[in-house]
Amino acid sequence: MKANAVIFTILTAYFVVVAATYVIWNFITHGYVEWAGTTALVLGGGLTGFIAFYLMLVIKKQGGGDTPQDQLEADINDADPELGEFSPWSWWPVFLAFGCSIVMLGLAVGFQFWLSFLTIPLVAIGVVGWVYEYYRGVFAR
């Protein structure tokens, strides 16, 4: 965690320096500030700064204790090995992604609201099917 905080702090400083250089260079070369690149660089610095600040707060809240990722002699099993339960055979995520993509397609292409309204039930069926897949069929518990 400490390494991540240091990396994001370095990235924040890098983005701030590059943004200042970019503004000065454009002002000298063209006589005005180019806002698209300046905004992107400043926001990149701000976002990495938020992450660095959050990581520093977490380290402070934990009392500065090292996580297994920070210890050189740590084993891979020292961290939390259980990340959750996943269903590699499930088709519900594909169905849900299809429904969500059609809803967004209806909103994006000419504001075809009728297409979005017709496919919202597909999204609802996909969510319910994915949530309750362990309560029906072969894999019921």
CORPE-V755781 format. One record per pair of residues at least 6 apart in sequence whose ideal C-beta (glycine too) atoms are under 8 Angstrom apart, sorted by the first residue. I is the first residue (numbers start at 1). J is the second residue. Records with the same first field share a line. If there is no record, write none. Layout:
I: J  J
//
This chain:
1: 55  58  59  62  66  67  69  70
2: 59  66  70
3: 69  70
4: 55
5: 52  55  56  59
8: 48  49  51  52  55
9: 52  56
11: 45  48  52
12: 45  48  49  52
14: 45
15: 41  42  44  45  48
16: 45
18: 41
19: 38  41  42  44  45
22: 34  37  38  41
23: 33  38
26: 32  33  34  37  38
27: 33
67: 79
68: 74  75  78  79
69: 79
71: 78
87: 133  139
90: 130  133
92: 126  129  130  133
93: 130
95: 122  125  126  129
96: 123  126  127  129  130
98: 122  126
99: 119  120  122  123  125  126
100: 123  126
102: 115  116  119  122
103: 115  116  119  120  123
105: 112  115
106: 112  113  114  115  116  117  118  119
107: 113  116
133: 139
134: 140  141
135: 141
//
